[in-house]
Amino acid sequence: MAGIDPMAYLEKLSFNLPNLTTNEQIMPVLDELEHLYETLDPEFQHLADQLIDTLRRRLVPDPGHLH
C-alpha cells in the first residue's frame, strides 16, 4: 500500500465503519486492513486490531462453507 498514510487510512475507515454492513463491503476492506497491519508501527497496531475485530464480528457466515 505504497503512498498510503496508515493513520489517515485508519481514521477514514473508523469514520466509514457504520456504512460497512455486508460481507461484500467488509471483505475488501478487511483484506486491505490486514495488509496494512504489516506496515504499521507496533504502537498503532492495537488500533487496527480493534477495527479488524469489529469487521470480523460483522461478517455473516456463508452457509455454503459451514461444516
NUBATI-720460 format. One record per atom (N, C-alpha, C, O): residue number from 0; residue in three letters; atom name; x, y, z. Coordinates in Angstrom, 1 decimal. Layout:
N
   i  aa at   east  north     up
 NUM ala CA      X      Y      Z
...
# end
This chain:
67
   i  aa at   east  north     up
   0 met  N    0.8   -1.2    0.0
   0 met CA    0.0    0.0    0.0
   0 met  C    0.9    1.2    0.0
   0 met  O    0.8    2.1    0.9
   1 ala  N    1.7    1.3   -1.0
   1 ala CA    2.7    2.4   -1.1
   1 ala  C    1.9    3.7   -1.2
   1 ala  O    0.9    3.8   -1.9
   2 gly  N    2.4    4.8   -0.6
   2 gly CA    1.8    6.1   -0.7
   2 gly  C    0.6    6.3    0.2
   2 gly  O    0.0    7.4    0.2
   3 ile  N    0.2    5.3    1.0
   3 ile CA   -0.9    5.4    1.9
   3 ile  C   -0.4    5.8    3.3
   3 ile  O    0.6    5.3    3.8
   4 asp  N   -1.1    6.8    3.9
   4 asp CA   -0.8    7.3    5.2
   4 asp  C   -1.6    6.3    6.2
   4 asp  O   -2.8    6.5    6.2
   5 pro  N   -0.9    5.4    6.9
   5 pro CA   -1.6    4.4    7.7
   5 pro  C   -2.6    5.0    8.7
   5 pro  O   -3.7    4.5    8.8
   6 met  N   -2.2    6.1    9.3
   6 met CA   -3.1    6.7   10.3
   6 met  C   -4.3    7.4    9.7
   6 met  O   -5.4    7.3   10.2
   7 ala  N   -4.1    8.0    8.5
   7 ala CA   -5.2    8.6    7.8
   7 ala  C   -6.2    7.5    7.3
   7 ala  O   -7.4    7.7    7.4
   8 tyr  N   -5.6    6.4    6.9
   8 tyr CA   -6.5    5.3    6.4
   8 tyr  C   -7.3    4.8    7.6
   8 tyr  O   -8.5    4.5    7.4
   9 leu  N   -6.7    4.6    8.8
   9 leu CA   -7.4    4.0    9.9
   9 leu  C   -8.5    5.0   10.4
   9 leu  O   -9.6    4.6   10.7
  10 glu  N   -8.2    6.3   10.3
  10 glu CA   -9.2    7.3   10.7
  10 glu  C  -10.4    7.3    9.7
  10 glu  O  -11.5    7.4   10.1
  11 lys  N  -10.1    7.3    8.4
  11 lys CA  -11.1    7.2    7.4
  11 lys  C  -12.0    6.0    7.6
  11 lys  O  -13.2    6.0    7.5
  12 leu  N  -11.3    4.8    7.8
  12 leu CA  -12.0    3.6    8.0
  12 leu  C  -12.9    3.7    9.2
  12 leu  O  -14.1    3.2    9.2
  13 ser  N  -12.4    4.2   10.3
  13 ser CA  -13.2    4.4   11.5
  13 ser  C  -14.5    5.2   11.3
  13 ser  O  -15.5    4.9   11.8
  14 phe  N  -14.3    6.3   10.5
  14 phe CA  -15.4    7.1   10.2
  14 phe  C  -16.4    6.4    9.3
  14 phe  O  -17.6    6.6    9.5
  15 asn  N  -16.0    5.6    8.4
  15 asn CA  -16.8    4.9    7.5
  15 asn  C  -17.4    3.6    8.0
  15 asn  O  -18.2    2.9    7.4
  16 leu  N  -16.9    3.1    9.1
  16 leu CA  -17.3    1.8    9.7
  16 leu  C  -18.8    1.6    9.7
  16 leu  O  -19.2    0.5    9.4
  17 pro  N  -19.6    2.5   10.1
  17 pro CA  -21.1    2.3   10.2
  17 pro  C  -21.7    1.9    8.8
  17 pro  O  -22.7    1.3    8.8
  18 asn  N  -21.0    2.3    7.7
  18 asn CA  -21.6    2.1    6.4
  18 asn  C  -21.2    0.7    5.9
  18 asn  O  -21.7    0.2    4.9
  19 leu  N  -20.3    0.0    6.6
  19 leu CA  -19.8   -1.3    6.1
  19 leu  C  -20.7   -2.4    6.8
  19 leu  O  -20.5   -2.7    8.0
  20 thr  N  -21.7   -2.9    6.1
  20 thr CA  -22.7   -3.8    6.7
  20 thr  C  -22.8   -5.2    6.0
  20 thr  O  -23.3   -6.1    6.6
  21 thr  N  -22.3   -5.3    4.8
  21 thr CA  -22.4   -6.6    4.1
  21 thr  C  -21.1   -7.2    3.9
  21 thr  O  -20.0   -6.5    4.0
  22 asn  N  -21.1   -8.5    3.8
  22 asn CA  -19.8   -9.2    3.5
  22 asn  C  -19.1   -8.7    2.3
  22 asn  O  -17.9   -8.6    2.3
  23 glu  N  -19.9   -8.3    1.3
  23 glu CA  -19.3   -7.8    0.1
  23 glu  C  -18.6   -6.5    0.3
  23 glu  O  -17.6   -6.1   -0.4
  24 gln  N  -19.0   -5.7    1.2
  24 gln CA  -18.4   -4.4    1.6
  24 gln  C  -17.2   -4.6    2.5
  24 gln  O  -16.2   -4.0    2.5
  25 ile  N  -17.4   -5.6    3.5
  25 ile CA  -16.4   -5.8    4.5
  25 ile  C  -15.2   -6.5    4.0
  25 ile  O  -14.1   -6.1    4.4
  26 met  N  -15.3   -7.5    3.3
  26 met CA  -14.2   -8.3    2.9
  26 met  C  -13.0   -7.6    2.2
  26 met  O  -11.9   -7.8    2.6
  27 pro  N  -13.3   -6.7    1.2
  27 pro CA  -12.2   -6.0    0.6
  27 pro  C  -11.5   -5.1    1.6
  27 pro  O  -10.3   -4.9    1.6
  28 val  N  -12.3   -4.4    2.5
  28 val CA  -11.7   -3.5    3.5
  28 val  C  -10.9   -4.3    4.5
  28 val  O   -9.8   -3.9    4.9
  29 leu  N  -11.4   -5.5    4.9
  29 leu CA  -10.7   -6.3    5.8
  29 leu  C   -9.4   -6.8    5.2
  29 leu  O   -8.3   -6.8    5.9
  30 asp  N   -9.4   -7.2    4.0
  30 asp CA   -8.1   -7.6    3.3
  30 asp  C   -7.1   -6.4    3.3
  30 asp  O   -5.9   -6.6    3.6
  31 glu  N   -7.6   -5.2    2.9
  31 glu CA   -6.7   -4.1    2.9
  31 glu  C   -6.1   -3.8    4.3
  31 glu  O   -4.9   -3.5    4.5
  32 leu  N   -7.0   -3.8    5.3
  32 leu CA   -6.6   -3.5    6.6
  32 leu  C   -5.6   -4.6    7.2
  32 leu  O   -4.6   -4.2    7.8
  33 glu  N   -5.8   -5.8    6.8
  33 glu CA   -4.8   -6.9    7.3
  33 glu  C   -3.5   -6.7    6.6
  33 glu  O   -2.4   -7.0    7.2
  34 his  N   -3.5   -6.3    5.3
  34 his CA   -2.3   -6.0    4.6
  34 his  C   -1.6   -4.8    5.2
  34 his  O   -0.3   -4.8    5.4
  35 leu  N   -2.3   -3.7    5.5
  35 leu CA   -1.8   -2.5    6.1
  35 leu  C   -1.2   -2.8    7.5
  35 leu  O   -0.2   -2.2    7.9
  36 tyr  N   -1.8   -3.7    8.2
  36 tyr CA   -1.3   -4.1    9.6
  36 tyr  C    0.2   -4.4    9.6
  36 tyr  O    0.9   -4.0   10.5
  37 glu  N    0.6   -5.1    8.6
  37 glu CA    2.0   -5.5    8.5
  37 glu  C    3.0   -4.3    8.4
  37 glu  O    4.1   -4.4    8.8
  38 thr  N    2.5   -3.1    7.9
  38 thr CA    3.3   -2.0    7.7
  38 thr  C    3.2   -1.0    8.9
  38 thr  O    4.0    0.0    9.0
  39 leu  N    2.2   -1.2    9.8
  39 leu CA    2.0   -0.3   10.9
  39 leu  C    3.1   -0.3   11.9
  39 leu  O    3.7   -1.4   12.2
  40 asp  N    3.4    0.8   12.5
  40 asp CA    4.3    0.9   13.7
  40 asp  C    3.6    0.1   14.8
  40 asp  O    2.4    0.2   15.0
  41 pro  N    4.3   -0.8   15.5
  41 pro CA    3.7   -1.6   16.5
  41 pro  C    2.9   -0.8   17.5
  41 pro  O    1.9   -1.4   18.1
  42 glu  N    3.2    0.4   17.8
  42 glu CA    2.4    1.2   18.7
  42 glu  C    1.0    1.6   18.2
  42 glu  O    0.2    1.9   19.0
  43 phe  N    0.8    1.4   16.9
  43 phe CA   -0.5    1.7   16.4
  43 phe  C   -1.3    0.4   16.0
  43 phe  O   -2.5    0.5   15.6
  44 gln  N   -0.7   -0.7   16.1
  44 gln CA   -1.3   -2.0   15.7
  44 gln  C   -2.6   -2.2   16.5
  44 gln  O   -3.5   -2.9   16.0
  45 his  N   -2.6   -1.8   17.8
  45 his CA   -3.9   -2.0   18.6
  45 his  C   -5.1   -1.3   18.0
  45 his  O   -6.2   -1.8   18.1
  46 leu  N   -4.9   -0.2   17.3
  46 leu CA   -6.0    0.5   16.6
  46 leu  C   -6.5   -0.4   15.5
  46 leu  O   -7.7   -0.5   15.3
  47 ala  N   -5.6   -0.9   14.7
  47 ala CA   -6.0   -1.8   13.6
  47 ala  C   -6.7   -3.1   14.2
  47 ala  O   -7.6   -3.6   13.6
  48 asp  N   -6.2   -3.6   15.3
  48 asp CA   -6.7   -4.8   15.9
  48 asp  C   -8.2   -4.6   16.2
  48 asp  O   -9.1   -5.4   16.0
  49 gln  N   -8.5   -3.4   16.8
  49 gln CA   -9.9   -3.1   17.1
  49 gln  C  -10.8   -3.1   15.9
  49 gln  O  -11.9   -3.6   15.9
  50 leu  N  -10.3   -2.4   14.8
  50 leu CA  -11.1   -2.4   13.6
  50 leu  C  -11.3   -3.8   12.9
  50 leu  O  -12.3   -4.1   12.5
  51 ile  N  -10.2   -4.5   12.9
  51 ile CA  -10.3   -5.9   12.4
  51 ile  C  -11.3   -6.7   13.2
  51 ile  O  -12.1   -7.4   12.6
  52 asp  N  -11.2   -6.7   14.5
  52 asp CA  -12.2   -7.4   15.3
  52 asp  C  -13.6   -7.0   15.0
  52 asp  O  -14.5   -7.8   14.9
  53 thr  N  -13.9   -5.7   14.9
  53 thr CA  -15.2   -5.2   14.6
  53 thr  C  -15.7   -5.7   13.3
  53 thr  O  -16.8   -6.1   13.2
  54 leu  N  -14.8   -5.6   12.3
  54 leu CA  -15.2   -6.0   10.9
  54 leu  C  -15.5   -7.6   10.9
  54 leu  O  -16.5   -8.0   10.3
  55 arg  N  -14.7   -8.3   11.6
  55 arg CA  -14.9   -9.8   11.6
  55 arg  C  -16.2  -10.2   12.3
  55 arg  O  -16.8  -11.1   11.8
  56 arg  N  -16.5   -9.4   13.3
  56 arg CA  -17.8   -9.7   14.0
  56 arg  C  -19.0   -9.4   13.1
  56 arg  O  -20.1  -10.0   13.3
  57 arg  N  -18.8   -8.5   12.2
  57 arg CA  -20.0   -8.2   11.3
  57 arg  C  -20.1   -9.1   10.2
  57 arg  O  -21.2   -9.1    9.5
  58 leu  N  -19.2   -9.9    9.9
  58 leu CA  -19.3  -10.9    8.8
  58 leu  C  -20.4  -11.9    9.1
  58 leu  O  -20.5  -12.4   10.2
  59 val  N  -21.2  -12.2    8.0
  59 val CA  -22.2  -13.1    8.2
  59 val  C  -21.7  -14.5    7.6
  59 val  O  -21.2  -14.5    6.5
  60 pro  N  -21.8  -15.6    8.4
  60 pro CA  -21.2  -16.8    7.9
  60 pro  C  -21.9  -17.2    6.6
  60 pro  O  -23.1  -17.1    6.4
  61 asp  N  -21.1  -17.8    5.7
  61 asp CA  -21.6  -18.3    4.4
  61 asp  C  -22.1  -19.7    4.7
  61 asp  O  -21.2  -20.6    5.0
  62 pro  N  -23.4  -20.0    4.5
  62 pro CA  -23.9  -21.4    4.8
  62 pro  C  -23.2  -22.4    3.9
  62 pro  O  -23.1  -23.6    4.3
  63 gly  N  -22.7  -22.0    2.8
  63 gly CA  -22.0  -23.0    1.9
  63 gly  C  -20.7  -23.4    2.4
  63 gly  O  -20.1  -24.4    1.9
  64 his  N  -20.1  -22.7    3.4
  64 his CA  -18.8  -23.0    3.9
  64 his  C  -18.8  -23.6    5.3
  64 his  O  -17.8  -23.7    6.0
  65 leu  N  -20.0  -23.8    5.8
  65 leu CA  -20.1  -24.4    7.2
  65 leu  C  -19.9  -25.9    7.1
  65 leu  O  -20.4  -26.6    6.1
  66 his  N  -19.3  -26.5    8.1
  66 his CA  -19.1  -28.0    8.1
  66 his  C  -20.1  -28.6    9.0
  66 his  O  -20.0  -29.8    9.2
# end
